[in-house]
Amino acid sequence: MNKRTLFYGAIVAAVLALAVAVYYLIPGIYHPLTSTPPLASHPTHAVAFFLLAVICILVALVSRRSAPSR
């Protein structure tokens, strides 16, 4: 896997993780993968997906192309 693919893949994964984190914060809609009432807000799941987004952003930053040297 080259760095360009890893960079864009990490950006896409970070955006998706942020969207899912916000989704788990919204009360009143069905949240799959929960053991508590599925219509309640789930901050634990949201924090986990926010952390996953941060990790993906760090991977993207590490794998980005470096500036050409002079």
C-alpha positions as CSV (number, residue, x, y, z in Angstrom):
1,M,0.0,0.0,0.0
2,N,1.5,3.3,-1.0
3,K,1.4,6.5,1.1
4,R,-1.1,8.2,-1.0
5,T,-3.7,5.4,-0.6
6,L,-3.1,5.3,3.1
7,F,-3.4,9.1,3.4
8,Y,-6.8,9.2,1.6
9,G,-8.1,6.1,3.3
10,A,-7.3,7.5,6.8
11,I,-9.0,10.8,5.9
12,V,-12.2,8.9,4.8
13,A,-12.1,6.7,7.9
14,A,-11.7,9.8,10.1
15,V,-14.7,11.5,8.5
16,L,-16.8,8.4,8.9
17,A,-15.7,7.9,12.5
18,L,-16.7,11.5,13.3
19,A,-20.1,11.1,11.6
20,V,-20.7,7.9,13.7
21,A,-19.6,9.6,16.9
22,V,-22.1,12.5,16.3
23,Y,-24.7,9.9,15.5
24,Y,-24.3,8.1,18.8
25,L,-24.6,11.4,20.7
26,I,-28.1,12.2,19.2
27,P,-30.8,10.8,21.5
28,G,-34.2,9.6,20.2
29,I,-32.9,7.6,17.2
30,Y,-32.1,3.9,17.1
31,H,-28.5,3.1,17.9
32,P,-27.3,-0.4,17.0
33,L,-24.5,-2.2,18.9
34,T,-25.7,-1.0,22.3
35,S,-26.7,-3.0,25.3
36,T,-28.6,-0.1,27.0
37,P,-31.8,1.4,25.7
38,P,-31.1,1.9,22.0
39,L,-33.0,5.3,21.8
40,A,-30.8,7.0,24.5
41,S,-27.6,8.9,23.9
42,H,-24.4,6.8,24.2
43,P,-21.4,9.0,25.1
44,T,-19.1,6.0,25.6
45,H,-19.6,4.9,22.0
46,A,-19.2,8.5,20.9
47,V,-15.9,9.0,22.7
48,A,-14.6,5.7,21.2
49,F,-15.4,6.9,17.7
50,F,-13.9,10.3,18.4
51,L,-10.7,8.6,19.5
52,L,-10.8,6.4,16.4
53,A,-11.1,9.6,14.3
54,V,-8.1,11.2,16.1
55,I,-6.0,8.0,15.4
56,C,-7.0,8.1,11.7
57,I,-6.1,11.8,11.5
58,L,-2.7,11.0,13.1
59,V,-2.1,8.2,10.5
60,A,-3.0,10.6,7.7
61,L,-0.6,13.2,9.0
62,V,2.2,10.7,9.3
63,S,1.6,9.2,5.9
64,R,1.3,12.5,3.9
65,R,3.7,13.3,1.2
66,S,6.7,15.4,2.4
67,A,7.5,18.6,0.7
68,P,10.2,18.3,-2.0
69,S,13.6,19.3,-0.8
70,R,15.6,22.1,-2.5
